[in-house]
Every structure is written in structure tokens, then in C-alpha cells.
């Protein structure tokens, strides 16, 4: 099974106090079948981890180890995200009042016919409206 993984689902896996059974299931699926992300995923994840260092949530060693662990997962960077940024992604953002960053995950999932793993409520609502299957939430 392949899926699109967003930053919120990734960070819920990274931070043990935010991990749920549904997030564990997402990462089991990632481990066995891989995932796709827009290129901005690396920047988003690294930024949150860096902000965690600056705010004292964890240290730089945790940030670095986490990034190294994530780099080992079969996660592919979508080479098409930029081509859709000023077209389909912008239209999705406008239609659902999303940031362009969140709309990039939705656009990728829709284009690839893949489920989206996210905990972001606005992105989940937009995904449902677009008919994109969702992962990441406990029932």
C-alpha cells in the first residue's frame, strides 16, 4: 500500500506522546509499502524539529537522530509537485481555504489516487470533499 504522508502524521509518530494506534498503523504501512511526499515535507519536518530544539522540547541530538531515522524509510519525493503549484494546488488551496503547503499534500494524493495520512483537521475536511481516502485518525 502506498500513501501520501504529511508533516502532522510524521510528527505524531516522532513524538511518542502524540502517537496513536492509527499513526502506528500508518508507519507500518510506510515501512512495508512506502509513501510519497511533496519536496516541502523535508523542510516542514526539519523546521518543526529545529523549533523543538529552540523551544526546549528536545535537544539537537534528538532532532538529528530523528531526521536520520526518517531518511531510512521508503519515502519518495514527488518530482511533479512544483509543476502543479501554480495550477491544481493553488485551485485546491483556494477552494478549501488551505495553505498552499497543505494543498500540495492533497494535490499529490488526488493526482496519485492515494490515501492521505494527516491529522490536520482542515486538510482532512478538504480531502473528504475531494474524495481522497484518509489515514491517521483513530476511529
N, C-alpha and C positions, 0 to 999 in steps of 0.2 A: 504494500500500500504506500503510495506516495501522497504527500500533503504539502500545503504551504504553512510555514511556521512563522509566527510573528514574534516580535520582541517581548510582548507581555507574557505569552506562553513560555518562552525561553526563560525569562527571569523567574517565573513561578517555579520552574524546575531547578534553577540555580540556587534560589533561596529556599532552604528546607522548610522554613516556617510558612511558606506560601504554597508548597507542593501539596497537591491533592491526588486522589486516585486517578482522576481523569487526566491530569498532567502527566502522571507516571505512565499511563497508557499511551499518551501521545508520544512520549520519548521512547517507549518500547517500539512503537511503530516507526519512529525516526531511525532507531538503531537497526531495525530489520529491513525497512523499505526505503529509507532515505526521506529527504524533504527538499523543498525548493524555497528559496528566499530571494527577495529583491536585494540588490547590492547594498542598499542602505541598512539592511539588517545588521551587518557587522558594525557599522558606525553607531547605530542605536544601542546595541548591546554593550559595546565598549564604552559608550558615553554613560550609560546608567551605572556600569561597574566603576568607572572613574569617579562619578559623582558620589557613589557609595564610599569610596576612599576619602574623598574630600569632606564628606559629612560624618565620617567615623563609623559607618555601618560595618565596614570590614577594612582590611589592610590591602596594600598593593600586592602582597603575595597571593591573597585570595583572588584578586582581580586577574592576575597573571595566570594562576593555575586554572581558573575558570575558563579563560579565553583559550588556553592550551587544550583543555578537555573538549570544549565546543569545536575546536578545529579538527578533532579526531572523528567527529560524527559525519556520516554521509549526507552532508548538506550542500546542495548545489546552488550556485549563484545564477539567477536568471539573466541571460545575456540580452534580453529584449526589453527590460524594464524602462530603460531610457527612451527607447523608440516610442513607447506608449505614454510617456509622461505628459506631453502637451496635447494628447488626444483623449484616448479612453480613460486614462487615470484622472485627468482633470475633470472630465464629464462625470465620472463616478463621485469624485470629491464634491462637486457642485450639487449633484442630485441628492446626495445623502448627508451633506454638510460635514464631511470628513476632512481631516488634514490630507494633503497630498501624500504624506508618508503612509498613513493608514490606507488610503485608497490604492496605493501601489500593491499592498498585500492582496486586497480584494480583486484588483485587476488581474494579478497573476493567477489567483485561484480560479477566477472566472474563465480566463483565457485557456488555462490548462485543464479545466474540468476537474479540479482537485478540491478536496475539503480544506478548510482553513482552520488552523488551530490558533485561537485568540481568546483572551479574557476581556478584551476591550468591549464594553457594552455597546458603544455607538457602532463600532465595526461589526459586531455580531448582528445588530439590527439591520445594518446595510446589507450584510451577507445574506441574511434571511430574505430580505426584499429582492435581492438579485438571484435567489435560488441556489446559492452556494452552500453546500453542506458544512456544518460546523463541528469542531472538536474542541476539547479542552475544558468543558464545564461538567461538573458532577450533576447527575440528574436530580 
